[in-house]
């Protein structure tokens, strides 16, 4: 299947590998084991980004270094961006805890793309999904949601080109649109893509996610949409592409830009705010970041300084180096110099951790300064809200009338 095939994108299963030594699971609700990103492309039916596609994107380290390494229907987005035609980006968050670096980097990528191409950006917050899928009350979710919103505003998106949607607050448009899409989704498709949902809320949620991903087109007309997400969220895109292929709706299939996971501090894996692995949160101060990195970041170095000087370290498994590679060292030559020094034993693990902690702390200080400068949340959000005209256009696009 090519990524432009219009039939059953969603039927690519999110299963474990066949190799007992390298078993892993990647679904929207579970990531475990050592992820083989190449095998995921085969299972998900996505294509690795080509050198030409990366060249056509605005320059960004997460693209140059193939942190975002694969996709679907990427070329229509790039064509529209280059021609100055309408194009949009959708990427969101489920508010189940405070935001950490693993959440934040995709939003900074989306902002960089918006700044370079003029893309409109839609950011959905799926507070309903977190209520269905986590042991949280709506009061818990609402507290995380409001704090997440302040972090999103601190990224600095253009309010004239950005819309923020909260499922429970924007239910007058999200749920009617989702209901129209739900009538074109079968339970067998949902089960084949996600497994057996824990409750009917999660069973319905793929229709809500489809509403998120297609909302820019429902409001502004059919145009290329790109969804930058970590690979565990790709099932949502695949289901949406199946719905978008129906002739009933005036939309095109959204494209996807699929990314690797920022590693946990304890080693390979997905940084999470909902497990026991330590994470670096966006509100952490410099002392906390330094302590967290120096104490918990998995090292690719040797057990002693003498052994490290002789044998060198392994940056491919070193979390501090991987943080620099993902985002926190923009200069490719400087990153290569750090890698060589570490492999040669000239740079010690503690020194590498210190470098990563310094870069992360500087990034967070800027983010926190912008966040502190925000005023009342409702006032700050107002320019990012759907207008009544937006809501009516979306409802009418799926055949609904008020």
DRENLUM-19253 format. One record per residue (C-alpha): residue in three letters; residue number from 1; x, y, z. Coordinates in steps of 0.25 Angstrom, whole numbers, plus 5000, padded with zeros to 4 digits. Example, Ala and Ser with C-alpha at 12.3 -4.5 7.8 and 13.67 -1.06 7.14 Angstrom:
<recs>
<rec residuo="Ala" num="1" px="5049" py="4982" pz="5031"/>
<rec residuo="Ser" num="2" px="5055" py="4996" pz="5029"/>
</recs>
This chain:
<recs>
<rec residuo="Unk" num="1" px="5000" py="5000" pz="5000"/>
<rec residuo="Unk" num="2" px="5005" py="5014" pz="4997"/>
<rec residuo="Unk" num="3" px="5002" py="5025" pz="5006"/>
<rec residuo="Unk" num="4" px="4992" py="5031" pz="4996"/>
<rec residuo="Unk" num="5" px="4984" py="5018" pz="4996"/>
<rec residuo="Unk" num="6" px="4969" py="5022" pz="4999"/>
<rec residuo="Unk" num="7" px="4965" py="5009" pz="5005"/>
<rec residuo="Unk" num="8" px="4966" py="5004" pz="5019"/>
<rec residuo="Unk" num="9" px="4978" py="5012" pz="5025"/>
<rec residuo="Unk" num="10" px="4973" py="5008" pz="5038"/>
<rec residuo="Unk" num="11" px="4975" py="4994" pz="5037"/>
<rec residuo="Unk" num="12" px="4990" py="4994" pz="5039"/>
<rec residuo="Unk" num="13" px="4990" py="4988" pz="5053"/>
<rec residuo="Unk" num="14" px="4998" py="4993" pz="5065"/>
<rec residuo="Unk" num="15" px="5004" py="4980" pz="5070"/>
<rec residuo="Unk" num="16" px="5017" py="4975" pz="5075"/>
<rec residuo="Unk" num="17" px="5028" py="4970" pz="5067"/>
<rec residuo="Unk" num="18" px="5031" py="4956" pz="5064"/>
<rec residuo="Unk" num="19" px="5045" py="4955" pz="5069"/>
<rec residuo="Unk" num="20" px="5044" py="4951" pz="5084"/>
<rec residuo="Unk" num="21" px="5057" py="4958" pz="5087"/>
<rec residuo="Unk" num="22" px="5052" py="4972" pz="5082"/>
<rec residuo="Unk" num="23" px="5037" py="4971" pz="5085"/>
<rec residuo="Unk" num="24" px="5031" py="4985" pz="5086"/>
<rec residuo="Unk" num="25" px="5017" py="4991" pz="5086"/>
<rec residuo="Unk" num="26" px="5013" py="5004" pz="5081"/>
<rec residuo="Unk" num="27" px="4998" py="5009" pz="5082"/>
<rec residuo="Unk" num="28" px="4992" py="5022" pz="5086"/>
<rec residuo="Unk" num="29" px="4990" py="5016" pz="5100"/>
<rec residuo="Unk" num="30" px="5003" py="5008" pz="5102"/>
<rec residuo="Unk" num="31" px="5017" py="5009" pz="5098"/>
<rec residuo="Unk" num="32" px="5027" py="4998" pz="5103"/>
<rec residuo="Unk" num="33" px="5039" py="4991" pz="5099"/>
<rec residuo="Unk" num="34" px="5050" py="4996" pz="5090"/>
<rec residuo="Unk" num="35" px="5043" py="5002" pz="5078"/>
<rec residuo="Unk" num="36" px="5048" py="4998" pz="5064"/>
<rec residuo="Unk" num="37" px="5044" py="5010" pz="5056"/>
<rec residuo="Unk" num="38" px="5047" py="5003" pz="5043"/>
<rec residuo="Unk" num="39" px="5038" py="4992" pz="5046"/>
<rec residuo="Unk" num="40" px="5027" py="5002" pz="5050"/>
<rec residuo="Unk" num="41" px="5027" py="5008" pz="5036"/>
<rec residuo="Unk" num="42" px="5024" py="4994" pz="5030"/>
<rec residuo="Unk" num="43" px="5013" py="4992" pz="5040"/>
<rec residuo="Unk" num="44" px="5007" py="5005" pz="5039"/>
<rec residuo="Unk" num="45" px="5008" py="5007" pz="5024"/>
<rec residuo="Unk" num="46" px="5016" py="5020" pz="5025"/>
<rec residuo="Unk" num="47" px="5028" py="5024" pz="5016"/>
<rec residuo="Unk" num="48" px="5041" py="5029" pz="5021"/>
<rec residuo="Unk" num="49" px="5044" py="5044" pz="5018"/>
<rec residuo="Unk" num="50" px="5053" py="5046" pz="5006"/>
<rec residuo="Unk" num="51" px="5065" py="5055" pz="5005"/>
<rec residuo="Unk" num="52" px="5057" py="5064" pz="4996"/>
<rec residuo="Unk" num="53" px="5045" py="5065" pz="5005"/>
<rec residuo="Unk" num="54" px="5054" py="5069" pz="5017"/>
<rec residuo="Unk" num="55" px="5060" py="5079" pz="5008"/>
<rec residuo="Unk" num="56" px="5047" py="5085" pz="5004"/>
<rec residuo="Unk" num="57" px="5043" py="5087" pz="5019"/>
<rec residuo="Unk" num="58" px="5047" py="5099" pz="5026"/>
<rec residuo="Unk" num="59" px="5061" py="5096" pz="5032"/>
<rec residuo="Unk" num="60" px="5059" py="5090" pz="5046"/>
<rec residuo="Unk" num="61" px="5068" py="5080" pz="5054"/>
<rec residuo="Unk" num="62" px="5057" py="5071" pz="5057"/>
<rec residuo="Unk" num="63" px="5055" py="5069" pz="5042"/>
<rec residuo="Unk" num="64" px="5069" py="5070" pz="5038"/>
<rec residuo="Unk" num="65" px="5073" py="5059" pz="5048"/>
<rec residuo="Unk" num="66" px="5061" py="5051" pz="5044"/>
<rec residuo="Unk" num="67" px="5055" py="5052" pz="5058"/>
<rec residuo="Unk" num="68" px="5042" py="5053" pz="5050"/>
<rec residuo="Unk" num="69" px="5046" py="5042" pz="5040"/>
<rec residuo="Unk" num="70" px="5033" py="5037" pz="5033"/>
<rec residuo="Unk" num="71" px="5020" py="5042" pz="5028"/>
<rec residuo="Unk" num="72" px="5008" py="5041" pz="5019"/>
<rec residuo="Unk" num="73" px="5003" py="5050" pz="5008"/>
<rec residuo="Unk" num="74" px="5014" py="5060" pz="5011"/>
<rec residuo="Unk" num="75" px="5016" py="5065" pz="4997"/>
<rec residuo="Unk" num="76" px="5003" py="5072" pz="4996"/>
<rec residuo="Unk" num="77" px="5006" py="5080" pz="5009"/>
<rec residuo="Unk" num="78" px="5019" py="5084" pz="5003"/>
<rec residuo="Unk" num="79" px="5014" py="5088" pz="4990"/>
<rec residuo="Unk" num="80" px="5003" py="5097" pz="4996"/>
<rec residuo="Unk" num="81" px="5013" py="5103" pz="5005"/>
<rec residuo="Unk" num="82" px="5023" py="5106" pz="4994"/>
<rec residuo="Unk" num="83" px="5012" py="5112" pz="4985"/>
<rec residuo="Unk" num="84" px="5006" py="5120" pz="4996"/>
<rec residuo="Unk" num="85" px="4993" py="5113" pz="4996"/>
<rec residuo="Unk" num="86" px="4985" py="5109" pz="5008"/>
<rec residuo="Unk" num="87" px="4991" py="5099" pz="5017"/>
<rec residuo="Unk" num="88" px="4989" py="5095" pz="5032"/>
<rec residuo="Unk" num="89" px="4995" py="5087" pz="5043"/>
<rec residuo="Unk" num="90" px="4988" py="5080" pz="5054"/>
<rec residuo="Unk" num="91" px="4995" py="5075" pz="5067"/>
<rec residuo="Unk" num="92" px="4989" py="5074" pz="5081"/>
<rec residuo="Unk" num="93" px="4990" py="5069" pz="5095"/>
<rec residuo="Unk" num="94" px="4982" py="5061" pz="5105"/>
<rec residuo="Unk" num="95" px="4983" py="5068" pz="5118"/>
<rec residuo="Unk" num="96" px="4986" py="5057" pz="5128"/>
<rec residuo="Unk" num="97" px="4997" py="5064" pz="5135"/>
<rec residuo="Unk" num="98" px="5007" py="5075" pz="5135"/>
<rec residuo="Unk" num="99" px="5014" py="5077" pz="5121"/>
<rec residuo="Unk" num="100" px="5028" py="5072" pz="5120"/>
<rec residuo="Unk" num="101" px="5039" py="5073" pz="5109"/>
<rec residuo="Unk" num="102" px="5033" py="5061" pz="5102"/>
<rec residuo="Unk" num="103" px="5020" py="5069" pz="5100"/>
<rec residuo="Unk" num="104" px="5026" py="5082" pz="5097"/>
<rec residuo="Unk" num="105" px="5035" py="5080" pz="5085"/>
<rec residuo="Unk" num="106" px="5025" py="5076" pz="5075"/>
<rec residuo="Unk" num="107" px="5018" py="5090" pz="5078"/>
<rec residuo="Unk" num="108" px="5031" py="5097" pz="5076"/>
<rec residuo="Unk" num="109" px="5033" py="5090" pz="5063"/>
<rec residuo="Unk" num="110" px="5019" py="5094" pz="5059"/>
<rec residuo="Unk" num="111" px="5022" py="5108" pz="5062"/>
<rec residuo="Unk" num="112" px="5034" py="5108" pz="5054"/>
<rec residuo="Unk" num="113" px="5026" py="5103" pz="5042"/>
<rec residuo="Unk" num="114" px="5016" py="5113" pz="5044"/>
<rec residuo="Unk" num="115" px="5026" py="5124" pz="5045"/>
<rec residuo="Unk" num="116" px="5033" py="5119" pz="5032"/>
<rec residuo="Unk" num="117" px="5021" py="5116" pz="5023"/>
<rec residuo="Unk" num="118" px="5009" py="5124" pz="5029"/>
<rec residuo="Unk" num="119" px="5002" py="5111" pz="5032"/>
<rec residuo="Unk" num="120" px="4989" py="5111" pz="5040"/>
<rec residuo="Unk" num="121" px="4990" py="5103" pz="5053"/>
<rec residuo="Unk" num="122" px="4979" py="5096" pz="5060"/>
<rec residuo="Unk" num="123" px="4982" py="5091" pz="5074"/>
<rec residuo="Unk" num="124" px="4972" py="5081" pz="5080"/>
<rec residuo="Unk" num="125" px="4972" py="5078" pz="5095"/>
<rec residuo="Unk" num="126" px="4965" py="5065" pz="5097"/>
<rec residuo="Unk" num="127" px="4960" py="5066" pz="5112"/>
<rec residuo="Unk" num="128" px="4949" py="5056" pz="5109"/>
<rec residuo="Unk" num="129" px="4958" py="5045" pz="5105"/>
<rec residuo="Unk" num="130" px="4967" py="5047" pz="5117"/>
<rec residuo="Unk" num="131" px="4954" py="5046" pz="5126"/>
<rec residuo="Unk" num="132" px="4951" py="5033" pz="5118"/>
<rec residuo="Unk" num="133" px="4965" py="5027" pz="5118"/>
<rec residuo="Unk" num="134" px="4971" py="5031" pz="5132"/>
<rec residuo="Unk" num="135" px="4967" py="5030" pz="5146"/>
<rec residuo="Unk" num="136" px="4964" py="5045" pz="5147"/>
<rec residuo="Unk" num="137" px="4952" py="5053" pz="5150"/>
<rec residuo="Unk" num="138" px="4948" py="5064" pz="5141"/>
<rec residuo="Unk" num="139" px="4952" py="5074" pz="5152"/>
<rec residuo="Unk" num="140" px="4966" py="5067" pz="5151"/>
<rec residuo="Unk" num="141" px="4966" py="5068" pz="5136"/>
<rec residuo="Unk" num="142" px="4961" py="5083" pz="5136"/>
<rec residuo="Unk" num="143" px="4973" py="5087" pz="5145"/>
<rec residuo="Unk" num="144" px="4983" py="5080" pz="5136"/>
<rec residuo="Unk" num="145" px="4976" py="5086" pz="5124"/>
<rec residuo="Unk" num="146" px="4977" py="5100" pz="5129"/>
<rec residuo="Unk" num="147" px="4992" py="5099" pz="5132"/>
<rec residuo="Unk" num="148" px="4994" py="5092" pz="5118"/>
<rec residuo="Unk" num="149" px="4987" py="5104" pz="5112"/>
<rec residuo="Unk" num="150" px="4996" py="5114" pz="5118"/>
<rec residuo="Unk" num="151" px="5008" py="5106" pz="5113"/>
<rec residuo="Unk" num="152" px="5003" py="5105" pz="5099"/>
<rec residuo="Unk" num="153" px="5001" py="5120" pz="5099"/>
<rec residuo="Unk" num="154" px="5015" py="5122" pz="5104"/>
<rec residuo="Unk" num="155" px="5020" py="5115" pz="5091"/>
<rec residuo="Unk" num="156" px="5016" py="5128" pz="5084"/>
<rec residuo="Unk" num="157" px="5007" py="5124" pz="5072"/>
<rec residuo="Unk" num="158" px="5001" py="5134" pz="5064"/>
<rec residuo="Unk" num="159" px="4987" py="5137" pz="5069"/>
<rec residuo="Unk" num="160" px="4982" py="5141" pz="5055"/>
<rec residuo="Unk" num="161" px="4987" py="5128" pz="5049"/>
<rec residuo="Unk" num="162" px="4984" py="5118" pz="5061"/>
<rec residuo="Unk" num="163" px="4972" py="5112" pz="5067"/>
<rec residuo="Unk" num="164" px="4971" py="5105" pz="5081"/>
<rec residuo="Unk" num="165" px="4959" py="5095" pz="5083"/>
<rec residuo="Unk" num="166" px="4956" py="5089" pz="5096"/>
<rec residuo="Unk" num="167" px="4946" py="5077" pz="5094"/>
<rec residuo="Unk" num="168" px="4937" py="5079" pz="5106"/>
<rec residuo="Unk" num="169" px="4937" py="5095" pz="5104"/>
<rec residuo="Unk" num="170" px="4935" py="5094" pz="5089"/>
<rec residuo="Unk" num="171" px="4925" py="5082" pz="5089"/>
<rec residuo="Unk" num="172" px="4915" py="5090" pz="5081"/>
<rec residuo="Unk" num="173" px="4924" py="5088" pz="5069"/>
<rec residuo="Unk" num="174" px="4933" py="5076" pz="5073"/>
<rec residuo="Unk" num="175" px="4922" py="5066" pz="5076"/>
<rec residuo="Unk" num="176" px="4912" py="5069" pz="5065"/>
<rec residuo="Unk" num="177" px="4923" py="5068" pz="5055"/>
<rec residuo="Unk" num="178" px="4929" py="5055" pz="5062"/>
<rec residuo="Unk" num="179" px="4915" py="5049" pz="5061"/>
<rec residuo="Unk" num="180" px="4914" py="5051" pz="5046"/>
<rec residuo="Unk" num="181" px="4928" py="5044" pz="5044"/>
<rec residuo="Unk" num="182" px="4924" py="5033" pz="5054"/>
<rec residuo="Unk" num="183" px="4913" py="5029" pz="5045"/>
<rec residuo="Unk" num="184" px="4924" py="5025" pz="5035"/>
<rec residuo="Unk" num="185" px="4933" py="5017" pz="5045"/>
<rec residuo="Unk" num="186" px="4930" py="5003" pz="5049"/>
<rec residuo="Unk" num="187" px="4933" py="4996" pz="5062"/>
<rec residuo="Unk" num="188" px="4942" py="4986" pz="5055"/>
<rec residuo="Unk" num="189" px="4951" py="4997" pz="5049"/>
<rec residuo="Unk" num="190" px="4952" py="5003" pz="5063"/>
<rec residuo="Unk" num="191" px="4955" py="4989" pz="5069"/>
<rec residuo="Unk" num="192" px="4965" py="4986" pz="5058"/>
<rec residuo="Unk" num="193" px="4973" py="4999" pz="5060"/>
<rec residuo="Unk" num="194" px="4972" py="5001" pz="5075"/>
<rec residuo="Unk" num="195" px="4969" py="4987" pz="5081"/>
<rec residuo="Unk" num="196" px="4957" py="4985" pz="5090"/>
<rec residuo="Unk" num="197" px="4953" py="4999" pz="5096"/>
<rec residuo="Unk" num="198" px="4952" py="5000" pz="5111"/>
<rec residuo="Unk" num="199" px="4939" py="5007" pz="5110"/>
<rec residuo="Unk" num="200" px="4929" py="5013" pz="5100"/>
<rec residuo="Unk" num="201" px="4935" py="5027" pz="5102"/>
<rec residuo="Unk" num="202" px="4949" py="5022" pz="5096"/>
<rec residuo="Unk" num="203" px="4941" py="5014" pz="5086"/>
<rec residuo="Unk" num="204" px="4935" py="5027" pz="5081"/>
<rec residuo="Unk" num="205" px="4947" py="5036" pz="5082"/>
<rec residuo="Unk" num="206" px="4953" py="5032" pz="5069"/>
<rec residuo="Unk" num="207" px="4941" py="5040" pz="5063"/>
<rec residuo="Unk" num="208" px="4945" py="5052" pz="5072"/>
<rec residuo="Unk" num="209" px="4959" py="5051" pz="5067"/>
<rec residuo="Unk" num="210" px="4955" py="5051" pz="5053"/>
<rec residuo="Unk" num="211" px="4947" py="5064" pz="5056"/>
<rec residuo="Unk" num="212" px="4960" py="5070" pz="5061"/>
<rec residuo="Unk" num="213" px="4968" py="5066" pz="5049"/>
<rec residuo="Unk" num="214" px="4958" py="5071" pz="5039"/>
<rec residuo="Unk" num="215" px="4953" py="5083" pz="5046"/>
<rec residuo="Unk" num="216" px="4962" py="5093" pz="5038"/>
<rec residuo="Unk" num="217" px="4957" py="5088" pz="5025"/>
<rec residuo="Unk" num="218" px="4942" py="5088" pz="5030"/>
<rec residuo="Unk" num="219" px="4944" py="5103" pz="5033"/>
<rec residuo="Unk" num="220" px="4953" py="5108" pz="5022"/>
<rec residuo="Unk" num="221" px="4950" py="5098" pz="5010"/>
<rec residuo="Unk" num="222" px="4958" py="5086" pz="5006"/>
<rec residuo="Unk" num="223" px="4973" py="5088" pz="5006"/>
<rec residuo="Unk" num="224" px="4986" py="5080" pz="5010"/>
<rec residuo="Unk" num="225" px="4987" py="5077" pz="5025"/>
<rec residuo="Unk" num="226" px="4999" py="5072" pz="5032"/>
<rec residuo="Unk" num="227" px="4999" py="5065" pz="5046"/>
<rec residuo="Unk" num="228" px="5012" py="5064" pz="5053"/>
<rec residuo="Unk" num="229" px="5011" py="5054" pz="5064"/>
<rec residuo="Unk" num="230" px="5019" py="5043" pz="5071"/>
<rec residuo="Unk" num="231" px="5017" py="5030" pz="5064"/>
<rec residuo="Unk" num="232" px="5008" py="5025" pz="5075"/>
<rec residuo="Unk" num="233" px="4998" py="5035" pz="5071"/>
<rec residuo="Unk" num="234" px="4998" py="5030" pz="5056"/>
<rec residuo="Unk" num="235" px="4985" py="5021" pz="5058"/>
<rec residuo="Unk" num="236" px="4977" py="5034" pz="5060"/>
<rec residuo="Unk" num="237" px="4982" py="5039" pz="5046"/>
<rec residuo="Unk" num="238" px="4980" py="5026" pz="5039"/>
<rec residuo="Unk" num="239" px="4965" py="5025" pz="5044"/>
<rec residuo="Unk" num="240" px="4963" py="5039" pz="5040"/>
<rec residuo="Unk" num="241" px="4969" py="5037" pz="5026"/>
<rec residuo="Unk" num="242" px="4958" py="5026" pz="5024"/>
<rec residuo="Unk" num="243" px="4947" py="5035" pz="5028"/>
<rec residuo="Unk" num="244" px="4953" py="5046" pz="5019"/>
<rec residuo="Unk" num="245" px="4953" py="5037" pz="5007"/>
<rec residuo="Unk" num="246" px="4938" py="5036" pz="5007"/>
<rec residuo="Unk" num="247" px="4931" py="5045" pz="4997"/>
<rec residuo="Unk" num="248" px="4921" py="5050" pz="5007"/>
<rec residuo="Unk" num="249" px="4931" py="5061" pz="5012"/>
<rec residuo="Unk" num="250" px="4938" py="5073" pz="5006"/>
<rec residuo="Unk" num="251" px="4951" py="5069" pz="5011"/>
<rec residuo="Unk" num="252" px="4964" py="5063" pz="5006"/>
<rec residuo="Unk" num="253" px="4972" py="5052" pz="5014"/>
<rec residuo="Unk" num="254" px="4981" py="5058" pz="5024"/>
<rec residuo="Unk" num="255" px="4996" py="5056" pz="5024"/>
<rec residuo="Unk" num="256" px="5005" py="5051" pz="5035"/>
<rec residuo="Unk" num="257" px="5019" py="5055" pz="5040"/>
<rec residuo="Unk" num="258" px="5023" py="5044" pz="5049"/>
<rec residuo="Unk" num="259" px="5033" py="5046" pz="5060"/>
<rec residuo="Unk" num="260" px="5042" py="5037" pz="5069"/>
<rec residuo="Unk" num="261" px="5040" py="5038" pz="5084"/>
<rec residuo="Unk" num="262" px="5049" py="5047" pz="5093"/>
<rec residuo="Unk" num="263" px="5055" py="5037" pz="5102"/>
<rec residuo="Unk" num="264" px="5052" py="5035" pz="5116"/>
<rec residuo="Unk" num="265" px="5063" py="5039" pz="5125"/>
<rec residuo="Unk" num="266" px="5065" py="5025" pz="5129"/>
<rec residuo="Unk" num="267" px="5068" py="5020" pz="5115"/>
<rec residuo="Unk" num="268" px="5061" py="5017" pz="5102"/>
<rec residuo="Unk" num="269" px="5046" py="5019" pz="5102"/>
<rec residuo="Unk" num="270" px="5035" py="5030" pz="5103"/>
<rec residuo="Unk" num="271" px="5036" py="5041" pz="5113"/>
<rec residuo="Unk" num="272" px="5023" py="5041" pz="5120"/>
<rec residuo="Unk" num="273" px="5016" py="5049" pz="5131"/>
<rec residuo="Unk" num="274" px="5008" py="5037" pz="5136"/>
<rec residuo="Unk" num="275" px="5018" py="5027" pz="5140"/>
<rec residuo="Unk" num="276" px="5029" py="5026" pz="5150"/>
<rec residuo="Unk" num="277" px="5041" py="5030" pz="5140"/>
<rec residuo="Unk" num="278" px="5046" py="5044" pz="5144"/>
<rec residuo="Unk" num="279" px="5042" py="5055" pz="5133"/>
<rec residuo="Unk" num="280" px="5047" py="5069" pz="5132"/>
<rec residuo="Unk" num="281" px="5034" py="5078" pz="5133"/>
<rec residuo="Unk" num="282" px="5033" py="5091" pz="5127"/>
<rec residuo="Unk" num="283" px="5032" py="5098" pz="5140"/>
<rec residuo="Unk" num="284" px="5045" py="5092" pz="5146"/>
<rec residuo="Unk" num="285" px="5055" py="5102" pz="5150"/>
<rec residuo="Unk" num="286" px="5070" py="5101" pz="5147"/>
<rec residuo="Unk" num="287" px="5074" py="5094" pz="5160"/>
<rec residuo="Unk" num="288" px="5063" py="5084" pz="5158"/>
<rec residuo="Unk" num="289" px="5067" py="5081" pz="5143"/>
<rec residuo="Unk" num="290" px="5082" py="5080" pz="5147"/>
<rec residuo="Unk" num="291" px="5079" py="5070" pz="5158"/>
<rec residuo="Unk" num="292" px="5069" py="5062" pz="5150"/>
<rec residuo="Unk" num="293" px="5079" py="5061" pz="5138"/>
<rec residuo="Unk" num="294" px="5091" py="5058" pz="5146"/>
<rec residuo="Unk" num="295" px="5085" py="5048" pz="5155"/>
<rec residuo="Unk" num="296" px="5075" py="5041" pz="5145"/>
<rec residuo="Unk" num="297" px="5080" py="5042" pz="5131"/>
<rec residuo="Unk" num="298" px="5084" py="5029" pz="5126"/>
<rec residuo="Unk" num="299" px="5099" py="5030" pz="5122"/>
<rec residuo="Unk" num="300" px="5106" py="5023" pz="5110"/>
<rec residuo="Unk" num="301" px="5120" py="5025" pz="5117"/>
<rec residuo="Unk" num="302" px="5129" py="5015" pz="5124"/>
<rec residuo="Unk" num="303" px="5129" py="5012" pz="5139"/>
<rec residuo="Unk" num="304" px="5141" py="5020" pz="5142"/>
<rec residuo="Unk" num="305" px="5148" py="5032" pz="5137"/>
<rec residuo="Unk" num="306" px="5160" py="5024" pz="5133"/>
<rec residuo="Unk" num="307" px="5152" py="5014" pz="5125"/>
<rec residuo="Unk" num="308" px="5144" py="5025" pz="5119"/>
<rec residuo="Unk" num="309" px="5157" py="5032" pz="5115"/>
<rec residuo="Unk" num="310" px="5162" py="5019" pz="5109"/>
<rec residuo="Unk" num="311" px="5149" py="5013" pz="5102"/>
<rec residuo="Unk" num="312" px="5140" py="5025" pz="5100"/>
<rec residuo="Unk" num="313" px="5125" py="5026" pz="5102"/>
<rec residuo="Unk" num="314" px="5114" py="5022" pz="5093"/>
<rec residuo="Unk" num="315" px="5105" py="5034" pz="5089"/>
<rec residuo="Unk" num="316" px="5094" py="5026" pz="5083"/>
<rec residuo="Unk" num="317" px="5089" py="5021" pz="5096"/>
<rec residuo="Unk" num="318" px="5093" py="5034" pz="5104"/>
<rec residuo="Unk" num="319" px="5081" py="5041" pz="5108"/>
<rec residuo="Unk" num="320" px="5088" py="5055" pz="5110"/>
<rec residuo="Unk" num="321" px="5094" py="5054" pz="5096"/>
<rec residuo="Unk" num="322" px="5080" py="5050" pz="5090"/>
<rec residuo="Unk" num="323" px="5074" py="5062" pz="5097"/>
<rec residuo="Unk" num="324" px="5084" py="5071" pz="5089"/>
<rec residuo="Unk" num="325" px="5082" py="5063" pz="5076"/>
<rec residuo="Unk" num="326" px="5067" py="5064" pz="5077"/>
<rec residuo="Unk" num="327" px="5066" py="5079" pz="5080"/>
<rec residuo="Unk" num="328" px="5075" py="5086" pz="5089"/>
<rec residuo="Unk" num="329" px="5088" py="5087" pz="5080"/>
<rec residuo="Unk" num="330" px="5084" py="5094" pz="5067"/>
<rec residuo="Unk" num="331" px="5098" py="5094" pz="5061"/>
<rec residuo="Unk" num="332" px="5101" py="5081" pz="5053"/>
<rec residuo="Unk" num="333" px="5116" py="5083" pz="5054"/>
<rec residuo="Unk" num="334" px="5115" py="5086" pz="5069"/>
<rec residuo="Unk" num="335" px="5107" py="5073" pz="5071"/>
<rec residuo="Unk" num="336" px="5117" py="5065" pz="5063"/>
<rec residuo="Unk" num="337" px="5129" py="5071" pz="5071"/>
<rec residuo="Unk" num="338" px="5122" py="5067" pz="5084"/>
<rec residuo="Unk" num="339" px="5119" py="5053" pz="5078"/>
<rec residuo="Unk" num="340" px="5134" py="5051" pz="5074"/>
<rec residuo="Unk" num="341" px="5139" py="5056" pz="5087"/>
<rec residuo="Unk" num="342" px="5130" py="5047" pz="5095"/>
<rec residuo="Unk" num="343" px="5133" py="5035" pz="5086"/>
<rec residuo="Unk" num="344" px="5148" py="5038" pz="5088"/>
<rec residuo="Unk" num="345" px="5147" py="5039" pz="5103"/>
<rec residuo="Unk" num="346" px="5151" py="5054" pz="5103"/>
<rec residuo="Unk" num="347" px="5137" py="5058" pz="5108"/>
<rec residuo="Unk" num="348" px="5133" py="5051" pz="5121"/>
<rec residuo="Unk" num="349" px="5118" py="5047" pz="5124"/>
<rec residuo="Unk" num="350" px="5117" py="5057" pz="5135"/>
<rec residuo="Unk" num="351" px="5122" py="5068" pz="5125"/>
<rec residuo="Unk" num="352" px="5112" py="5064" pz="5115"/>
<rec residuo="Unk" num="353" px="5101" py="5064" pz="5125"/>
<rec residuo="Unk" num="354" px="5105" py="5078" pz="5129"/>
<rec residuo="Unk" num="355" px="5104" py="5083" pz="5115"/>
<rec residuo="Unk" num="356" px="5090" py="5077" pz="5113"/>
<rec residuo="Unk" num="357" px="5085" py="5082" pz="5126"/>
<rec residuo="Unk" num="358" px="5090" py="5096" pz="5122"/>
<rec residuo="Unk" num="359" px="5083" py="5096" pz="5109"/>
<rec residuo="Unk" num="360" px="5070" py="5091" pz="5114"/>
<rec residuo="Unk" num="361" px="5070" py="5101" pz="5126"/>
<rec residuo="Unk" num="362" px="5072" py="5112" pz="5116"/>
<rec residuo="Unk" num="363" px="5061" py="5107" pz="5107"/>
<rec residuo="Unk" num="364" px="5052" py="5106" pz="5120"/>
<rec residuo="Unk" num="365" px="5055" py="5120" pz="5125"/>
<rec residuo="Unk" num="366" px="5051" py="5126" pz="5112"/>
<rec residuo="Unk" num="367" px="5038" py="5118" pz="5112"/>
<rec residuo="Unk" num="368" px="5035" py="5121" pz="5127"/>
<rec residuo="Unk" num="369" px="5037" py="5136" pz="5124"/>
<rec residuo="Unk" num="370" px="5027" py="5136" pz="5113"/>
<rec residuo="Unk" num="371" px="5017" py="5128" pz="5122"/>
<rec residuo="Unk" num="372" px="5019" py="5138" pz="5134"/>
<rec residuo="Unk" num="373" px="5016" py="5150" pz="5125"/>
<rec residuo="Unk" num="374" px="5002" py="5144" pz="5121"/>
<rec residuo="Unk" num="375" px="4990" py="5151" pz="5127"/>
<rec residuo="Unk" num="376" px="4977" py="5144" pz="5131"/>
<rec residuo="Unk" num="377" px="4975" py="5131" pz="5123"/>
<rec residuo="Unk" num="378" px="4961" py="5134" pz="5117"/>
<rec residuo="Unk" num="379" px="4966" py="5147" pz="5112"/>
<rec residuo="Unk" num="380" px="4979" py="5141" pz="5106"/>
<rec residuo="Unk" num="381" px="4971" py="5130" pz="5100"/>
<rec residuo="Unk" num="382" px="4960" py="5139" pz="5093"/>
<rec residuo="Unk" num="383" px="4968" py="5142" pz="5080"/>
<rec residuo="Unk" num="384" px="4970" py="5127" pz="5079"/>
<rec residuo="Unk" num="385" px="4956" py="5122" pz="5080"/>
<rec residuo="Unk" num="386" px="4946" py="5117" pz="5069"/>
<rec residuo="Unk" num="387" px="4937" py="5128" pz="5064"/>
<rec residuo="Unk" num="388" px="4922" py="5126" pz="5063"/>
<rec residuo="Unk" num="389" px="4924" py="5127" pz="5048"/>
<rec residuo="Unk" num="390" px="4935" py="5116" pz="5049"/>
<rec residuo="Unk" num="391" px="4926" py="5107" pz="5057"/>
<rec residuo="Unk" num="392" px="4914" py="5109" pz="5047"/>
<rec residuo="Unk" num="393" px="4923" py="5106" pz="5035"/>
<rec residuo="Unk" num="394" px="4928" py="5093" pz="5041"/>
<rec residuo="Unk" num="395" px="4914" py="5088" pz="5044"/>
<rec residuo="Unk" num="396" px="4909" py="5092" pz="5031"/>
<rec residuo="Unk" num="397" px="4921" py="5085" pz="5024"/>
<rec residuo="Unk" num="398" px="4916" py="5071" pz="5029"/>
<rec residuo="Unk" num="399" px="4902" py="5074" pz="5026"/>
<rec residuo="Unk" num="400" px="4897" py="5079" pz="5040"/>
<rec residuo="Unk" num="401" px="4888" py="5091" pz="5042"/>
<rec residuo="Unk" num="402" px="4886" py="5099" pz="5055"/>
</recs>
